[in-house]
Structures are given as C-alpha cells and as structure tokens.
Amino acid sequence: MDQQPHSEQTRICTYNKRTFQIPQPLQVCFLTDSMCRGLEQYLPNAKCWVHPGTTLERSNKQHVYHFRGIHNYALAVLHIGTNDIASGSSPLLILNRMKNLIASISEANPHVRFFAVSAILPRPTDSDKTKHTVKRCNNMIRCWTLQTDNVIFLNTAKLFLKHRTILQNLYSRDGLHLNQQGKDVLFTYFRSFLGHFCRFK
C-alpha cells in the first residue's frame, strides 16, 4: 500500500469564487512546452519540465513519468496546447486531450491533488481561423474546469491582448515564441497565482 505523504496542516483558499482545501506544504510541478523555457530561473523551488515541441497527446505518452517521482501532495501546472493548435486540432479534440493528460497524471500519482491549466496563448502568426480556435479552445477549457473540483483555469491569454489585439512587443521576431519581456509577464503571473493559491515561495 502506498504511504500517504505527511501533511502538517491544510489551508483554505478562495480563487475565482471557488474554495479549495490545500494540504501544506504543496509541491509545485510545471509541465510545459517551449513557451516556458527558462521558467526554472523564476521558480527554482518548483519542478519544471519543459519539452519544446510537445503536444498534449505526446506529453500523455512520453512525459507523465515525471510525476511518478513526486512523493508529496502536489499541484501540477500545465501550459501545453500551442502546438496542438498549430497542427490543426479542433477545440473539442484539444479539450479531450487535456482531460486525458490530467487523468493519466492522476492515475500515475494520486498525490497530485490539483491541476492548473494555463490558457493557450494567442500568437502574432495566428491566422483569423487560428485566432478563433484559440479563443474557442480556452473558453471550452475554462467552462470544463468550473465543473471540475480540482482543476483551475489560468487565463494567461488576457495578459497578451489589449482591446482584442495581440501585444506583439511580448513576442520574438518570429511571432511564435515569447521574448524576455513576454516571459516576464507570464512567469510573474504564475508566481502571483502560486503565492495566493498555496503560499508557494
């Protein structure tokens, strides 16, 4: 029988009008694509697994093993989906792949108590069709998380839009990846969320 991790205490947190009972301490893990390259410098106390080029399906097949080594109660932050959009996947397919990835992580390690799904970011290279897909996909994921006890939606996409226009100064010249300023914006958001949700330092 698996030994339950020791938790000294729990705390109550309210986030987006939802209440969570959070074991303390809570390990924080990130599973991301290349958008989050360099994240470990911002959050050295978190486990950061960055896989450039990954998709939700690929992560489900190849990267769930990371979580088997977690022995404390944990929060998994997922920032994956940009490459699913680029490959032409539909919003419904992306949502189902996200559900499958979370289910696989939970099965691999039930100590992962909470999940935070970061929005798929709009990019300057997106076509009109792709922009619509990103928006629709984020709305579907957000609605699903509201019906799921242990999954939270992080609306990071709003950080990169102003009056519905993409802030191109936050992206590199290729229009695909974040530049340093864009990463500062995204990673600061993560840090703020973690400080509020689980007092992560």
MODELLER restraints for C-alpha pairs under 7 A, 6 or more apart:
rsr = mdl.restraints
at = mdl.atoms
rsr.add(forms.Gaussian(group=physical.xy_distance, feature=features.Distance(at['CA:5:A'], at['CA:71:A']), mean=6.41, stdev=0.5))
rsr.add(forms.Gaussian(group=physical.xy_distance, feature=features.Distance(at['CA:5:A'], at['CA:72:A']), mean=5.21, stdev=0.5))
rsr.add(forms.Gaussian(group=physical.xy_distance, feature=features.Distance(at['CA:5:A'], at['CA:73:A']), mean=6.57, stdev=0.5))
rsr.add(forms.Gaussian(group=physical.xy_distance, feature=features.Distance(at['CA:7:A'], at['CA:23:A']), mean=6.08, stdev=0.5))
rsr.add(forms.Gaussian(group=physical.xy_distance, feature=features.Distance(at['CA:7:A'], at['CA:24:A']), mean=5.82, stdev=0.5))
rsr.add(forms.Gaussian(group=physical.xy_distance, feature=features.Distance(at['CA:7:A'], at['CA:25:A']), mean=6.67, stdev=0.5))
rsr.add(forms.Gaussian(group=physical.xy_distance, feature=features.Distance(at['CA:8:A'], at['CA:24:A']), mean=6.28, stdev=0.5))
rsr.add(forms.Gaussian(group=physical.xy_distance, feature=features.Distance(at['CA:9:A'], at['CA:23:A']), mean=6.03, stdev=0.5))
rsr.add(forms.Gaussian(group=physical.xy_distance, feature=features.Distance(at['CA:9:A'], at['CA:24:A']), mean=5.35, stdev=0.5))
rsr.add(forms.Gaussian(group=physical.xy_distance, feature=features.Distance(at['CA:10:A'], at['CA:21:A']), mean=6.37, stdev=0.5))
rsr.add(forms.Gaussian(group=physical.xy_distance, feature=features.Distance(at['CA:10:A'], at['CA:22:A']), mean=5.20, stdev=0.5))
rsr.add(forms.Gaussian(group=physical.xy_distance, feature=features.Distance(at['CA:10:A'], at['CA:23:A']), mean=4.23, stdev=0.5))
rsr.add(forms.Gaussian(group=physical.xy_distance, feature=features.Distance(at['CA:10:A'], at['CA:24:A']), mean=5.25, stdev=0.5))
rsr.add(forms.Gaussian(group=physical.xy_distance, feature=features.Distance(at['CA:11:A'], at['CA:21:A']), mean=5.73, stdev=0.5))
rsr.add(forms.Gaussian(group=physical.xy_distance, feature=features.Distance(at['CA:11:A'], at['CA:22:A']), mean=5.25, stdev=0.5))
rsr.add(forms.Gaussian(group=physical.xy_distance, feature=features.Distance(at['CA:11:A'], at['CA:23:A']), mean=6.57, stdev=0.5))
rsr.add(forms.Gaussian(group=physical.xy_distance, feature=features.Distance(at['CA:12:A'], at['CA:19:A']), mean=6.84, stdev=0.5))
rsr.add(forms.Gaussian(group=physical.xy_distance, feature=features.Distance(at['CA:12:A'], at['CA:20:A']), mean=5.70, stdev=0.5))
rsr.add(forms.Gaussian(group=physical.xy_distance, feature=features.Distance(at['CA:12:A'], at['CA:21:A']), mean=4.70, stdev=0.5))
rsr.add(forms.Gaussian(group=physical.xy_distance, feature=features.Distance(at['CA:12:A'], at['CA:22:A']), mean=6.21, stdev=0.5))
rsr.add(forms.Gaussian(group=physical.xy_distance, feature=features.Distance(at['CA:13:A'], at['CA:19:A']), mean=5.65, stdev=0.5))
rsr.add(forms.Gaussian(group=physical.xy_distance, feature=features.Distance(at['CA:13:A'], at['CA:20:A']), mean=5.21, stdev=0.5))
rsr.add(forms.Gaussian(group=physical.xy_distance, feature=features.Distance(at['CA:13:A'], at['CA:21:A']), mean=6.47, stdev=0.5))
rsr.add(forms.Gaussian(group=physical.xy_distance, feature=features.Distance(at['CA:13:A'], at['CA:197:A']), mean=6.10, stdev=0.5))
rsr.add(forms.Gaussian(group=physical.xy_distance, feature=features.Distance(at['CA:14:A'], at['CA:20:A']), mean=6.28, stdev=0.5))
rsr.add(forms.Gaussian(group=physical.xy_distance, feature=features.Distance(at['CA:22:A'], at['CA:198:A']), mean=6.93, stdev=0.5))
rsr.add(forms.Gaussian(group=physical.xy_distance, feature=features.Distance(at['CA:23:A'], at['CA:73:A']), mean=6.91, stdev=0.5))
rsr.add(forms.Gaussian(group=physical.xy_distance, feature=features.Distance(at['CA:26:A'], at['CA:72:A']), mean=6.98, stdev=0.5))
rsr.add(forms.Gaussian(group=physical.xy_distance, feature=features.Distance(at['CA:26:A'], at['CA:73:A']), mean=5.41, stdev=0.5))
rsr.add(forms.Gaussian(group=physical.xy_distance, feature=features.Distance(at['CA:26:A'], at['CA:74:A']), mean=5.10, stdev=0.5))
rsr.add(forms.Gaussian(group=physical.xy_distance, feature=features.Distance(at['CA:26:A'], at['CA:75:A']), mean=6.73, stdev=0.5))
rsr.add(forms.Gaussian(group=physical.xy_distance, feature=features.Distance(at['CA:26:A'], at['CA:198:A']), mean=6.79, stdev=0.5))
rsr.add(forms.Gaussian(group=physical.xy_distance, feature=features.Distance(at['CA:27:A'], at['CA:72:A']), mean=6.32, stdev=0.5))
rsr.add(forms.Gaussian(group=physical.xy_distance, feature=features.Distance(at['CA:27:A'], at['CA:73:A']), mean=6.11, stdev=0.5))
rsr.add(forms.Gaussian(group=physical.xy_distance, feature=features.Distance(at['CA:27:A'], at['CA:74:A']), mean=4.39, stdev=0.5))
rsr.add(forms.Gaussian(group=physical.xy_distance, feature=features.Distance(at['CA:27:A'], at['CA:75:A']), mean=6.19, stdev=0.5))
rsr.add(forms.Gaussian(group=physical.xy_distance, feature=features.Distance(at['CA:28:A'], at['CA:46:A']), mean=5.10, stdev=0.5))
rsr.add(forms.Gaussian(group=physical.xy_distance, feature=features.Distance(at['CA:28:A'], at['CA:47:A']), mean=6.40, stdev=0.5))
rsr.add(forms.Gaussian(group=physical.xy_distance, feature=features.Distance(at['CA:28:A'], at['CA:74:A']), mean=5.68, stdev=0.5))
rsr.add(forms.Gaussian(group=physical.xy_distance, feature=features.Distance(at['CA:28:A'], at['CA:75:A']), mean=4.98, stdev=0.5))
rsr.add(forms.Gaussian(group=physical.xy_distance, feature=features.Distance(at['CA:28:A'], at['CA:76:A']), mean=6.11, stdev=0.5))
rsr.add(forms.Gaussian(group=physical.xy_distance, feature=features.Distance(at['CA:29:A'], at['CA:46:A']), mean=5.66, stdev=0.5))
rsr.add(forms.Gaussian(group=physical.xy_distance, feature=features.Distance(at['CA:29:A'], at['CA:47:A']), mean=4.62, stdev=0.5))
rsr.add(forms.Gaussian(group=physical.xy_distance, feature=features.Distance(at['CA:29:A'], at['CA:48:A']), mean=5.90, stdev=0.5))
rsr.add(forms.Gaussian(group=physical.xy_distance, feature=features.Distance(at['CA:29:A'], at['CA:75:A']), mean=6.19, stdev=0.5))
rsr.add(forms.Gaussian(group=physical.xy_distance, feature=features.Distance(at['CA:29:A'], at['CA:76:A']), mean=4.81, stdev=0.5))
rsr.add(forms.Gaussian(group=physical.xy_distance, feature=features.Distance(at['CA:29:A'], at['CA:77:A']), mean=6.09, stdev=0.5))
rsr.add(forms.Gaussian(group=physical.xy_distance, feature=features.Distance(at['CA:30:A'], at['CA:47:A']), mean=6.13, stdev=0.5))
rsr.add(forms.Gaussian(group=physical.xy_distance, feature=features.Distance(at['CA:30:A'], at['CA:48:A']), mean=4.71, stdev=0.5))
rsr.add(forms.Gaussian(group=physical.xy_distance, feature=features.Distance(at['CA:30:A'], at['CA:49:A']), mean=5.88, stdev=0.5))
rsr.add(forms.Gaussian(group=physical.xy_distance, feature=features.Distance(at['CA:30:A'], at['CA:76:A']), mean=5.79, stdev=0.5))
rsr.add(forms.Gaussian(group=physical.xy_distance, feature=features.Distance(at['CA:30:A'], at['CA:77:A']), mean=4.74, stdev=0.5))
rsr.add(forms.Gaussian(group=physical.xy_distance, feature=features.Distance(at['CA:30:A'], at['CA:78:A']), mean=5.97, stdev=0.5))
rsr.add(forms.Gaussian(group=physical.xy_distance, feature=features.Distance(at['CA:31:A'], at['CA:48:A']), mean=6.39, stdev=0.5))
rsr.add(forms.Gaussian(group=physical.xy_distance, feature=features.Distance(at['CA:31:A'], at['CA:49:A']), mean=4.98, stdev=0.5))
rsr.add(forms.Gaussian(group=physical.xy_distance, feature=features.Distance(at['CA:31:A'], at['CA:50:A']), mean=6.04, stdev=0.5))
rsr.add(forms.Gaussian(group=physical.xy_distance, feature=features.Distance(at['CA:31:A'], at['CA:77:A']), mean=6.35, stdev=0.5))
rsr.add(forms.Gaussian(group=physical.xy_distance, feature=features.Distance(at['CA:31:A'], at['CA:78:A']), mean=5.10, stdev=0.5))
rsr.add(forms.Gaussian(group=physical.xy_distance, feature=features.Distance(at['CA:31:A'], at['CA:79:A']), mean=6.46, stdev=0.5))
rsr.add(forms.Gaussian(group=physical.xy_distance, feature=features.Distance(at['CA:32:A'], at['CA:49:A']), mean=6.36, stdev=0.5))
rsr.add(forms.Gaussian(group=physical.xy_distance, feature=features.Distance(at['CA:32:A'], at['CA:50:A']), mean=4.87, stdev=0.5))
rsr.add(forms.Gaussian(group=physical.xy_distance, feature=features.Distance(at['CA:32:A'], at['CA:51:A']), mean=6.14, stdev=0.5))
rsr.add(forms.Gaussian(group=physical.xy_distance, feature=features.Distance(at['CA:32:A'], at['CA:78:A']), mean=5.86, stdev=0.5))
rsr.add(forms.Gaussian(group=physical.xy_distance, feature=features.Distance(at['CA:32:A'], at['CA:79:A']), mean=4.65, stdev=0.5))
rsr.add(forms.Gaussian(group=physical.xy_distance, feature=features.Distance(at['CA:32:A'], at['CA:80:A']), mean=5.35, stdev=0.5))
rsr.add(forms.Gaussian(group=physical.xy_distance, feature=features.Distance(at['CA:33:A'], at['CA:50:A']), mean=5.43, stdev=0.5))
rsr.add(forms.Gaussian(group=physical.xy_distance, feature=features.Distance(at['CA:33:A'], at['CA:51:A']), mean=4.83, stdev=0.5))
rsr.add(forms.Gaussian(group=physical.xy_distance, feature=features.Distance(at['CA:33:A'], at['CA:52:A']), mean=4.81, stdev=0.5))
rsr.add(forms.Gaussian(group=physical.xy_distance, feature=features.Distance(at['CA:33:A'], at['CA:53:A']), mean=6.18, stdev=0.5))
rsr.add(forms.Gaussian(group=physical.xy_distance, feature=features.Distance(at['CA:33:A'], at['CA:54:A']), mean=5.67, stdev=0.5))
rsr.add(forms.Gaussian(group=physical.xy_distance, feature=features.Distance(at['CA:33:A'], at['CA:79:A']), mean=6.64, stdev=0.5))
rsr.add(forms.Gaussian(group=physical.xy_distance, feature=features.Distance(at['CA:33:A'], at['CA:80:A']), mean=5.59, stdev=0.5))
rsr.add(forms.Gaussian(group=physical.xy_distance, feature=features.Distance(at['CA:34:A'], at['CA:50:A']), mean=6.30, stdev=0.5))
rsr.add(forms.Gaussian(group=physical.xy_distance, feature=features.Distance(at['CA:34:A'], at['CA:51:A']), mean=6.12, stdev=0.5))
rsr.add(forms.Gaussian(group=physical.xy_distance, feature=features.Distance(at['CA:34:A'], at['CA:52:A']), mean=4.18, stdev=0.5))
rsr.add(forms.Gaussian(group=physical.xy_distance, feature=features.Distance(at['CA:34:A'], at['CA:53:A']), mean=6.58, stdev=0.5))
rsr.add(forms.Gaussian(group=physical.xy_distance, feature=features.Distance(at['CA:35:A'], at['CA:177:A']), mean=5.97, stdev=0.5))
rsr.add(forms.Gaussian(group=physical.xy_distance, feature=features.Distance(at['CA:35:A'], at['CA:178:A']), mean=6.31, stdev=0.5))
rsr.add(forms.Gaussian(group=physical.xy_distance, feature=features.Distance(at['CA:36:A'], at['CA:50:A']), mean=6.75, stdev=0.5))
rsr.add(forms.Gaussian(group=physical.xy_distance, feature=features.Distance(at['CA:37:A'], at['CA:50:A']), mean=6.34, stdev=0.5))
rsr.add(forms.Gaussian(group=physical.xy_distance, feature=features.Distance(at['CA:39:A'], at['CA:48:A']), mean=6.95, stdev=0.5))
rsr.add(forms.Gaussian(group=physical.xy_distance, feature=features.Distance(at['CA:39:A'], at['CA:187:A']), mean=6.80, stdev=0.5))
rsr.add(forms.Gaussian(group=physical.xy_distance, feature=features.Distance(at['CA:40:A'], at['CA:48:A']), mean=5.85, stdev=0.5))
rsr.add(forms.Gaussian(group=physical.xy_distance, feature=features.Distance(at['CA:42:A'], at['CA:187:A']), mean=6.85, stdev=0.5))
rsr.add(forms.Gaussian(group=physical.xy_distance, feature=features.Distance(at['CA:53:A'], at['CA:83:A']), mean=6.62, stdev=0.5))
rsr.add(forms.Gaussian(group=physical.xy_distance, feature=features.Distance(at['CA:54:A'], at['CA:83:A']), mean=6.79, stdev=0.5))
rsr.add(forms.Gaussian(group=physical.xy_distance, feature=features.Distance(at['CA:55:A'], at['CA:80:A']), mean=6.41, stdev=0.5))
rsr.add(forms.Gaussian(group=physical.xy_distance, feature=features.Distance(at['CA:55:A'], at['CA:81:A']), mean=6.00, stdev=0.5))
rsr.add(forms.Gaussian(group=physical.xy_distance, feature=features.Distance(at['CA:55:A'], at['CA:83:A']), mean=5.62, stdev=0.5))
rsr.add(forms.Gaussian(group=physical.xy_distance, feature=features.Distance(at['CA:55:A'], at['CA:84:A']), mean=5.59, stdev=0.5))
rsr.add(forms.Gaussian(group=physical.xy_distance, feature=features.Distance(at['CA:56:A'], at['CA:80:A']), mean=6.24, stdev=0.5))
rsr.add(forms.Gaussian(group=physical.xy_distance, feature=features.Distance(at['CA:56:A'], at['CA:81:A']), mean=6.21, stdev=0.5))
rsr.add(forms.Gaussian(group=physical.xy_distance, feature=features.Distance(at['CA:56:A'], at['CA:97:A']), mean=5.90, stdev=0.5))
rsr.add(forms.Gaussian(group=physical.xy_distance, feature=features.Distance(at['CA:56:A'], at['CA:98:A']), mean=6.31, stdev=0.5))
rsr.add(forms.Gaussian(group=physical.xy_distance, feature=features.Distance(at['CA:56:A'], at['CA:101:A']), mean=6.76, stdev=0.5))
rsr.add(forms.Gaussian(group=physical.xy_distance, feature=features.Distance(at['CA:57:A'], at['CA:97:A']), mean=6.19, stdev=0.5))
rsr.add(forms.Gaussian(group=physical.xy_distance, feature=features.Distance(at['CA:60:A'], at['CA:101:A']), mean=5.07, stdev=0.5))
rsr.add(forms.Gaussian(group=physical.xy_distance, feature=features.Distance(at['CA:60:A'], at['CA:104:A']), mean=6.86, stdev=0.5))
rsr.add(forms.Gaussian(group=physical.xy_distance, feature=features.Distance(at['CA:64:A'], at['CA:104:A']), mean=6.99, stdev=0.5))
rsr.add(forms.Gaussian(group=physical.xy_distance, feature=features.Distance(at['CA:64:A'], at['CA:105:A']), mean=5.80, stdev=0.5))
rsr.add(forms.Gaussian(group=physical.xy_distance, feature=features.Distance(at['CA:67:A'], at['CA:105:A']), mean=6.75, stdev=0.5))
rsr.add(forms.Gaussian(group=physical.xy_distance, feature=features.Distance(at['CA:67:A'], at['CA:108:A']), mean=6.92, stdev=0.5))
rsr.add(forms.Gaussian(group=physical.xy_distance, feature=features.Distance(at['CA:67:A'], at['CA:109:A']), mean=6.41, stdev=0.5))
rsr.add(forms.Gaussian(group=physical.xy_distance, feature=features.Distance(at['CA:68:A'], at['CA:108:A']), mean=5.96, stdev=0.5))
rsr.add(forms.Gaussian(group=physical.xy_distance, feature=features.Distance(at['CA:68:A'], at['CA:109:A']), mean=5.74, stdev=0.5))
rsr.add(forms.Gaussian(group=physical.xy_distance, feature=features.Distance(at['CA:72:A'], at['CA:111:A']), mean=6.41, stdev=0.5))
rsr.add(forms.Gaussian(group=physical.xy_distance, feature=features.Distance(at['CA:73:A'], at['CA:111:A']), mean=4.77, stdev=0.5))
rsr.add(forms.Gaussian(group=physical.xy_distance, feature=features.Distance(at['CA:73:A'], at['CA:112:A']), mean=5.72, stdev=0.5))
rsr.add(forms.Gaussian(group=physical.xy_distance, feature=features.Distance(at['CA:73:A'], at['CA:113:A']), mean=6.31, stdev=0.5))
rsr.add(forms.Gaussian(group=physical.xy_distance, feature=features.Distance(at['CA:74:A'], at['CA:111:A']), mean=6.14, stdev=0.5))
rsr.add(forms.Gaussian(group=physical.xy_distance, feature=features.Distance(at['CA:74:A'], at['CA:112:A']), mean=4.48, stdev=0.5))
rsr.add(forms.Gaussian(group=physical.xy_distance, feature=features.Distance(at['CA:74:A'], at['CA:113:A']), mean=5.75, stdev=0.5))
rsr.add(forms.Gaussian(group=physical.xy_distance, feature=features.Distance(at['CA:74:A'], at['CA:114:A']), mean=6.74, stdev=0.5))
rsr.add(forms.Gaussian(group=physical.xy_distance, feature=features.Distance(at['CA:75:A'], at['CA:112:A']), mean=5.79, stdev=0.5))
rsr.add(forms.Gaussian(group=physical.xy_distance, feature=features.Distance(at['CA:75:A'], at['CA:113:A']), mean=6.09, stdev=0.5))
rsr.add(forms.Gaussian(group=physical.xy_distance, feature=features.Distance(at['CA:75:A'], at['CA:114:A']), mean=4.68, stdev=0.5))
rsr.add(forms.Gaussian(group=physical.xy_distance, feature=features.Distance(at['CA:75:A'], at['CA:115:A']), mean=5.59, stdev=0.5))
rsr.add(forms.Gaussian(group=physical.xy_distance, feature=features.Distance(at['CA:76:A'], at['CA:112:A']), mean=6.76, stdev=0.5))
rsr.add(forms.Gaussian(group=physical.xy_distance, feature=features.Distance(at['CA:76:A'], at['CA:114:A']), mean=6.31, stdev=0.5))
rsr.add(forms.Gaussian(group=physical.xy_distance, feature=features.Distance(at['CA:76:A'], at['CA:115:A']), mean=4.79, stdev=0.5))
rsr.add(forms.Gaussian(group=physical.xy_distance, feature=features.Distance(at['CA:76:A'], at['CA:116:A']), mean=6.27, stdev=0.5))
rsr.add(forms.Gaussian(group=physical.xy_distance, feature=features.Distance(at['CA:77:A'], at['CA:115:A']), mean=5.75, stdev=0.5))
rsr.add(forms.Gaussian(group=physical.xy_distance, feature=features.Distance(at['CA:77:A'], at['CA:116:A']), mean=4.63, stdev=0.5))
rsr.add(forms.Gaussian(group=physical.xy_distance, feature=features.Distance(at['CA:77:A'], at['CA:117:A']), mean=5.95, stdev=0.5))
rsr.add(forms.Gaussian(group=physical.xy_distance, feature=features.Distance(at['CA:78:A'], at['CA:116:A']), mean=6.22, stdev=0.5))
rsr.add(forms.Gaussian(group=physical.xy_distance, feature=features.Distance(at['CA:78:A'], at['CA:117:A']), mean=4.98, stdev=0.5))
rsr.add(forms.Gaussian(group=physical.xy_distance, feature=features.Distance(at['CA:78:A'], at['CA:118:A']), mean=6.00, stdev=0.5))
rsr.add(forms.Gaussian(group=physical.xy_distance, feature=features.Distance(at['CA:79:A'], at['CA:117:A']), mean=6.34, stdev=0.5))
rsr.add(forms.Gaussian(group=physical.xy_distance, feature=features.Distance(at['CA:79:A'], at['CA:118:A']), mean=5.01, stdev=0.5))
rsr.add(forms.Gaussian(group=physical.xy_distance, feature=features.Distance(at['CA:81:A'], at['CA:120:A']), mean=5.87, stdev=0.5))
rsr.add(forms.Gaussian(group=physical.xy_distance, feature=features.Distance(at['CA:82:A'], at['CA:120:A']), mean=5.89, stdev=0.5))
rsr.add(forms.Gaussian(group=physical.xy_distance, feature=features.Distance(at['CA:84:A'], at['CA:94:A']), mean=6.91, stdev=0.5))
rsr.add(forms.Gaussian(group=physical.xy_distance, feature=features.Distance(at['CA:91:A'], at['CA:133:A']), mean=6.21, stdev=0.5))
rsr.add(forms.Gaussian(group=physical.xy_distance, feature=features.Distance(at['CA:91:A'], at['CA:136:A']), mean=6.37, stdev=0.5))
rsr.add(forms.Gaussian(group=physical.xy_distance, feature=features.Distance(at['CA:91:A'], at['CA:137:A']), mean=4.43, stdev=0.5))
rsr.add(forms.Gaussian(group=physical.xy_distance, feature=features.Distance(at['CA:95:A'], at['CA:141:A']), mean=6.04, stdev=0.5))
rsr.add(forms.Gaussian(group=physical.xy_distance, feature=features.Distance(at['CA:106:A'], at['CA:112:A']), mean=6.27, stdev=0.5))
rsr.add(forms.Gaussian(group=physical.xy_distance, feature=features.Distance(at['CA:113:A'], at['CA:150:A']), mean=6.82, stdev=0.5))
rsr.add(forms.Gaussian(group=physical.xy_distance, feature=features.Distance(at['CA:114:A'], at['CA:150:A']), mean=4.90, stdev=0.5))
rsr.add(forms.Gaussian(group=physical.xy_distance, feature=features.Distance(at['CA:114:A'], at['CA:151:A']), mean=5.92, stdev=0.5))
rsr.add(forms.Gaussian(group=physical.xy_distance, feature=features.Distance(at['CA:115:A'], at['CA:150:A']), mean=6.27, stdev=0.5))
rsr.add(forms.Gaussian(group=physical.xy_distance, feature=features.Distance(at['CA:115:A'], at['CA:151:A']), mean=4.69, stdev=0.5))
rsr.add(forms.Gaussian(group=physical.xy_distance, feature=features.Distance(at['CA:115:A'], at['CA:152:A']), mean=6.19, stdev=0.5))
rsr.add(forms.Gaussian(group=physical.xy_distance, feature=features.Distance(at['CA:116:A'], at['CA:151:A']), mean=5.72, stdev=0.5))
rsr.add(forms.Gaussian(group=physical.xy_distance, feature=features.Distance(at['CA:116:A'], at['CA:152:A']), mean=4.61, stdev=0.5))
rsr.add(forms.Gaussian(group=physical.xy_distance, feature=features.Distance(at['CA:116:A'], at['CA:153:A']), mean=5.75, stdev=0.5))
rsr.add(forms.Gaussian(group=physical.xy_distance, feature=features.Distance(at['CA:116:A'], at['CA:154:A']), mean=6.51, stdev=0.5))
rsr.add(forms.Gaussian(group=physical.xy_distance, feature=features.Distance(at['CA:117:A'], at['CA:152:A']), mean=6.12, stdev=0.5))
rsr.add(forms.Gaussian(group=physical.xy_distance, feature=features.Distance(at['CA:117:A'], at['CA:153:A']), mean=4.97, stdev=0.5))
rsr.add(forms.Gaussian(group=physical.xy_distance, feature=features.Distance(at['CA:117:A'], at['CA:154:A']), mean=5.83, stdev=0.5))
rsr.add(forms.Gaussian(group=physical.xy_distance, feature=features.Distance(at['CA:118:A'], at['CA:153:A']), mean=6.13, stdev=0.5))
rsr.add(forms.Gaussian(group=physical.xy_distance, feature=features.Distance(at['CA:118:A'], at['CA:154:A']), mean=4.62, stdev=0.5))
rsr.add(forms.Gaussian(group=physical.xy_distance, feature=features.Distance(at['CA:118:A'], at['CA:155:A']), mean=6.38, stdev=0.5))
rsr.add(forms.Gaussian(group=physical.xy_distance, feature=features.Distance(at['CA:118:A'], at['CA:156:A']), mean=6.09, stdev=0.5))
rsr.add(forms.Gaussian(group=physical.xy_distance, feature=features.Distance(at['CA:119:A'], at['CA:138:A']), mean=5.83, stdev=0.5))
rsr.add(forms.Gaussian(group=physical.xy_distance, feature=features.Distance(at['CA:119:A'], at['CA:154:A']), mean=5.99, stdev=0.5))
rsr.add(forms.Gaussian(group=physical.xy_distance, feature=features.Distance(at['CA:119:A'], at['CA:155:A']), mean=5.36, stdev=0.5))
rsr.add(forms.Gaussian(group=physical.xy_distance, feature=features.Distance(at['CA:119:A'], at['CA:156:A']), mean=5.41, stdev=0.5))
rsr.add(forms.Gaussian(group=physical.xy_distance, feature=features.Distance(at['CA:119:A'], at['CA:157:A']), mean=5.65, stdev=0.5))
rsr.add(forms.Gaussian(group=physical.xy_distance, feature=features.Distance(at['CA:120:A'], at['CA:134:A']), mean=6.45, stdev=0.5))
rsr.add(forms.Gaussian(group=physical.xy_distance, feature=features.Distance(at['CA:120:A'], at['CA:138:A']), mean=6.56, stdev=0.5))
rsr.add(forms.Gaussian(group=physical.xy_distance, feature=features.Distance(at['CA:120:A'], at['CA:157:A']), mean=6.46, stdev=0.5))
rsr.add(forms.Gaussian(group=physical.xy_distance, feature=features.Distance(at['CA:121:A'], at['CA:157:A']), mean=4.86, stdev=0.5))
rsr.add(forms.Gaussian(group=physical.xy_distance, feature=features.Distance(at['CA:122:A'], at['CA:131:A']), mean=6.59, stdev=0.5))
rsr.add(forms.Gaussian(group=physical.xy_distance, feature=features.Distance(at['CA:122:A'], at['CA:134:A']), mean=6.58, stdev=0.5))
rsr.add(forms.Gaussian(group=physical.xy_distance, feature=features.Distance(at['CA:122:A'], at['CA:157:A']), mean=6.56, stdev=0.5))
rsr.add(forms.Gaussian(group=physical.xy_distance, feature=features.Distance(at['CA:122:A'], at['CA:166:A']), mean=6.93, stdev=0.5))
rsr.add(forms.Gaussian(group=physical.xy_distance, feature=features.Distance(at['CA:123:A'], at['CA:166:A']), mean=6.96, stdev=0.5))
rsr.add(forms.Gaussian(group=physical.xy_distance, feature=features.Distance(at['CA:123:A'], at['CA:175:A']), mean=6.22, stdev=0.5))
rsr.add(forms.Gaussian(group=physical.xy_distance, feature=features.Distance(at['CA:123:A'], at['CA:176:A']), mean=6.07, stdev=0.5))
rsr.add(forms.Gaussian(group=physical.xy_distance, feature=features.Distance(at['CA:124:A'], at['CA:166:A']), mean=6.46, stdev=0.5))
rsr.add(forms.Gaussian(group=physical.xy_distance, feature=features.Distance(at['CA:124:A'], at['CA:168:A']), mean=6.34, stdev=0.5))
rsr.add(forms.Gaussian(group=physical.xy_distance, feature=features.Distance(at['CA:124:A'], at['CA:175:A']), mean=4.96, stdev=0.5))
rsr.add(forms.Gaussian(group=physical.xy_distance, feature=features.Distance(at['CA:125:A'], at['CA:175:A']), mean=5.32, stdev=0.5))
rsr.add(forms.Gaussian(group=physical.xy_distance, feature=features.Distance(at['CA:125:A'], at['CA:176:A']), mean=6.43, stdev=0.5))
rsr.add(forms.Gaussian(group=physical.xy_distance, feature=features.Distance(at['CA:142:A'], at['CA:153:A']), mean=5.48, stdev=0.5))
rsr.add(forms.Gaussian(group=physical.xy_distance, feature=features.Distance(at['CA:145:A'], at['CA:151:A']), mean=5.33, stdev=0.5))
rsr.add(forms.Gaussian(group=physical.xy_distance, feature=features.Distance(at['CA:145:A'], at['CA:152:A']), mean=5.63, stdev=0.5))
rsr.add(forms.Gaussian(group=physical.xy_distance, feature=features.Distance(at['CA:145:A'], at['CA:153:A']), mean=6.14, stdev=0.5))
rsr.add(forms.Gaussian(group=physical.xy_distance, feature=features.Distance(at['CA:156:A'], at['CA:186:A']), mean=6.98, stdev=0.5))
rsr.add(forms.Gaussian(group=physical.xy_distance, feature=features.Distance(at['CA:160:A'], at['CA:166:A']), mean=5.81, stdev=0.5))
rsr.add(forms.Gaussian(group=physical.xy_distance, feature=features.Distance(at['CA:160:A'], at['CA:167:A']), mean=5.39, stdev=0.5))
rsr.add(forms.Gaussian(group=physical.xy_distance, feature=features.Distance(at['CA:161:A'], at['CA:167:A']), mean=5.58, stdev=0.5))
rsr.add(forms.Gaussian(group=physical.xy_distance, feature=features.Distance(at['CA:170:A'], at['CA:178:A']), mean=5.96, stdev=0.5))
rsr.add(forms.Gaussian(group=physical.xy_distance, feature=features.Distance(at['CA:170:A'], at['CA:179:A']), mean=5.80, stdev=0.5))
rsr.add(forms.Gaussian(group=physical.xy_distance, feature=features.Distance(at['CA:170:A'], at['CA:181:A']), mean=5.61, stdev=0.5))
rsr.add(forms.Gaussian(group=physical.xy_distance, feature=features.Distance(at['CA:170:A'], at['CA:182:A']), mean=4.14, stdev=0.5))
rsr.add(forms.Gaussian(group=physical.xy_distance, feature=features.Distance(at['CA:171:A'], at['CA:177:A']), mean=5.71, stdev=0.5))
rsr.add(forms.Gaussian(group=physical.xy_distance, feature=features.Distance(at['CA:171:A'], at['CA:178:A']), mean=4.20, stdev=0.5))
rsr.add(forms.Gaussian(group=physical.xy_distance, feature=features.Distance(at['CA:171:A'], at['CA:179:A']), mean=4.81, stdev=0.5))
rsr.add(forms.Gaussian(group=physical.xy_distance, feature=features.Distance(at['CA:171:A'], at['CA:182:A']), mean=6.12, stdev=0.5))
rsr.add(forms.Gaussian(group=physical.xy_distance, feature=features.Distance(at['CA:172:A'], at['CA:178:A']), mean=5.54, stdev=0.5))
rsr.add(forms.Gaussian(group=physical.xy_distance, feature=features.Distance(at['CA:172:A'], at['CA:179:A']), mean=4.69, stdev=0.5))
rsr.add(forms.Gaussian(group=physical.xy_distance, feature=features.Distance(at['CA:194:A'], at['CA:200:A']), mean=5.39, stdev=0.5))
rsr.add(forms.Gaussian(group=physical.xy_distance, feature=features.Distance(at['CA:195:A'], at['CA:201:A']), mean=6.57, stdev=0.5))
